[in-house]
Amino acid sequence: MGGAPDVNRALSVAPEVEAAVRDGGAVVALETAVLTHGLPRTPMPAPAGIEGWDATLPANLALSVLLESTVRAAGAVPATVGMLDGRLHVGLTRDELSRLGHDTAARKLSTRDLGAAAAQRASGGTTVAATLAACGAAGIRVFATGGIGGVHRGWTDRPDVSADLAMLARTPVAVVSAGAKSILDLPATVEALDALGIPVVGLGTAHFPRFLSPGDASLGVSARAADAAEVARICEAHWAFAPSVGVLVANPPPAGAAIPAAEIESVIEAAMAEAVRTGVRGAAITPFLLDRVQRATGGRTVATNVAVLAANARAGAEVAKMRKLEK
């Protein structure tokens, strides 16, 4: 069809990333939905306990810079993924990060949105699912994020399941995250991961983390790994049997930054009740719940989110260093 972009023209892999993947080096992919639709575009003080935060930058850009520097400090190459003018970049320069972070018209791109954004020459930040698509195209095997999407609360009345799960089920990438987002139906999400054949490897834990909160005995993982080296061995063995299925590496939030699960749960339940009363539903429900949780916790969720992202970036680099990254 005339004018339709092919994958070679729609995808741009940074030379440093391409060389590292080719040579079997350690590469960690990072998403940009948190840059375009996460933290504010205005400066904020360094969150408590976070070193290396540049308080002169807009908060969203400061976070992306922090994550890239964390990956580098741990001995790996960061590959931040984002779309600029219809081209999906795997590895963004500082100027490109800044441009995307300042773009108030930037779209939030899941896998389904990539084709339209490419054809329409749009720019946007990539979700977990879209970043996984980029990893698959570029041959990257490790990706660090905050918490994945999953099965939403109330799914029995209105089926709402994140594309993250389906994409993880068909992309051989180790996704390091603090479990799934707290606002989800976590038991149903764990069951969905199991049904899709996606192993959940707990990094130093036998419990499924709750993103901003530690896990407990009510939700388990399919395997526990003592350290990054064991995670890498499990991933390699898994891909020998299921070469197209990803692995979720569950890394609990740092103990000093975690918020008690009971506190988060009470806030979410109140926010869900408010959403029902006011008619909030569909795509609007997630930002609504996140906003209410942030307000109710006095902004503590922002500091915890940053701590989680930084810890996962560091863990992702450790896992990437332990394995060959050829496809």
N, C-alpha and C positions, 0 to 999 in steps of 0.2 A: 504494500500500500504506500503510495507516494507520501513522503514527508515523515513517515513513522521512524522514530529513533531506534537504531539497533543497540544491542547491549554494549558493544565496543565504544560507540560514541556517547552513550548515556552514562558510562562508568569511567571514572578517572581514579587510578590508584597512584598515590604519591610514590615517587622514586624510592624513598627510604623504606616505605612499607613493602613495596614490590620486591626490593632487594632482600629484605629480611625474610619474607615468605619464601622466596626462591632458594635462599641459602640455609633454610631451616632455623632461622633465628627466632627469638621470642617476640611475638607481636600480640598486643591486646587491643581489641576493638572497643570503642566507647561510643555511646549514643549521643544525640543532640536534642532530643525532645525536652530534656531537662534544661537545655540552653535556651530554646525558643519558647517553651511553655512551662518552665519550672520556676526558677528563682526570678526576682524582679530585675529590671534593667537599670537599676540605680544602685550605687555603692551601699554596702552595709559593713558593719564591724565584723571582724573575724569571729565565727562561731566558737563557743567555748571549747577549748581543747584542740583546736585545729591550727596546725603550724603551716606556714607557707601561703597563707591567704593574703591576697593583695587587696586591701581595703580601698585603694584608689580606683579600682575597676568596678564597673557594674557587677552586681552579685552573680548574675548568670554567667558572665564571661570569667569572673574570678574562679568560679567553680570548675569550668572547663579547663582553665589554665592549671588549676590545682591538680585535677585528675591526670592530665598529661604529665605534669612534673612528677607526680607520685609514681606513675608507671615507669618513667625514665629512671628515677632514683632507685627503683627496685630492679633495674637491669633489663627492661624490655622496651620495645618501640611502641608508642601509642599510635593507634589508627582511629582517630575520631571521624565518624561518618556523618555526612550531612549533604543536602542537595542545594546546589547553587545554579540558578538559571537553567534548570532542567537536567543538570549533570550531577550524578551521585558521586560524591568524592569520598574516597576511603583514605583518610589522612588529610586533615585540613591545616593550612598554614595559620599563623597567628592572625594575619589580616583577614583571612577567610572566616575564622572563628568570630572575629570582631564584627565583621559584616553580617553574618548570620545572626549573631546575638543582638544586634541593633535593629534588625529587620522586623518591624511590627506586623508586616503582612506575611511573614513566614508561616507556612502551613505545618500542621502536625501530621507527619507521614507514617502511616502503617504500610504493610506490604501492598494492600489493595490500591493505595494512593500513588505508588511510585510511577506507574505507567502514565497516569493522567498528568502528574507533575512534570515528568520528563517531556511529554508531548507539548505541554503548555508553557514550557520553559520557566517553571516556577521554582521557588526556593523553599526549603523547609527543614525542620528537625526530624530526625528519624526515631521512631519508637523502637522497642526491643525487637518486634517482628521485622520491621524494615531494616534494622541494623543487622539482623541475622541474614536477611537476603543479601546484603552487601558482603557479609563474611563468606557466604557460600560462593559468591561470584569471584571474590578476591583470594580465596583459599586460606582464610584466617580461621584458626581453630579455637581461639579463646576470646571471650567477650565479657567485660565487667560492667555491671549496671547496679541499680539500687535494689528494686524488687520487681519481679516480673508481673504481668497481668495474669488473670486467670478467670475463674468462674465467679460472677458477681452475685451478691446477695439478692434473694428474690428470684433466682433463675428458674424456679419451678413454675412461676407465674409468667415470667417474661424471659425466655432464654437469652442470656447475655454472656458470652464467653469470649475472652480476649483472643485475638489472632496470634498472640505470643505463643500459646500452647501448640497450635497447629504448625506454626513455623518451626518451633523447637523440635517437633516430632519428625520433621523432614530435613533438618539441617544439622550436619555433624559438627557441632560447636559446643564447647564447654562454656556454659553461661554461669558466671559467678555472681550470685545475688544473695540478699538477705531473705531468701524465701520469696513469698509473694506479698503484694501490698495488703496492708492490714484491713483496708476497707472491703476486701473480697470475702467470699465464703471460702475460708481456708480449708476446711475438711473436704468440701466438694472439689476444690482446686487440687488437693493432694490426690484424691480419687481419680480425677481427670488425667493427671500426670501418669498415674499407674496404668490407666486404661490405654493411654497412648504409647506405653512402653518406654517412657522417659525415666531413666534412673535419676534418683535424687540422692546425691552424695553429700553427706554432712561433713563439713570441714571442721574436725574436732568436736563434733556434736552428733548425738543420736536423735535430736529433736528438730522438727521443721521450724525454722525461724519465722517470726511474724513481722518481718520488715523492720519496724521501729522498736520491736520488743523481742526478747528471747523466746524460744519455743519452750514447750513443756511436754510431758509424757502423753498428752492427748493426741499429738500428731508426731509421727516418726518419719524417718528417712529410710530409703531402701538399702543404703550402705553407709557406714561411718568410715572416714579416712582420718588418720592421725595427723597428716600434714600434706603439703602441696605435692610432694613426690608420690605419695600414695594415691592422691587424686589423679595425677597424670597416668599412673599405671592402670587405674580402674578405667579411665577414659580410653586408653589404648586397647585394653582387653574388650571393652564394650563395643568399640568400633570394629573389632575383628568379627563380632557376631551380628551387629546391627550397624552397618557402615553409613547409613543415612540418618540415624536418629541421634539427636543431641543429648547432652547431659546437663542437668541442673546441679550446680555446685552450691550448696546451701551454707553460707558463711554468716554466723550470728552477728548481730550488731555489736559494736564495741561495748563492753560492760559499763563503762563510765558514761556512755551516751544513751544507752537504752532507756526507753520509757516503759514502766510496768504495763503488762498486757491488760490488766483489769481496768486501768485508767483509760487506756486507748479505747477499749471495748465499750465502756460506758458512754464515752463521747460519740463514738460511731453510732451506737444505738439511738442516742438522742438526735443525731443528725439525720439518720434514716427516717425517724418518725417525723421530723420537720419536712423532709423531702416529700413524704407521702401527703402531709397536710397541704403543702404548697404546690403540689403537682409537678415537682421536678422529676424528670425521668429521662431515659435514653442516654444520649451522649453527654447530657448536662449533669448527670448524676455524679460522675467521678470528680470533676473539678469542684462541684458543690460540696461533696463530702470532705475532700482534702482541705478546702477553705475553712469549713466548720471545725475540723479537727485542729487545724493550725491556730485558729482563734481561741478555741477552748483550752489549748495547752500553752497559751501565751507565747506562741512562736517557737516553743521547744522542739516541735517536729522538724523545723528547718535545720536547726543545729544537728539533730540526730540524723536527718537525711544526708547532710553533708558528710558526717562522720561515717555513715554506712557506705556511701559512694567511695570515699577515700580508702576505707578498709578493703572494699571489694576490688578496687583498682590495684591495690598492693598485692592482694591475694591472687588476682588474675595474673599479674606479672610473675609471681612465684610459680604458678602452675605452668605458664607458658614457657618458662625457662627449663622446666623439667621434661618437656616433650618435643619431639620433632614436629614441625609445623607443615610439612608437605601434605598435600591433599592425599 
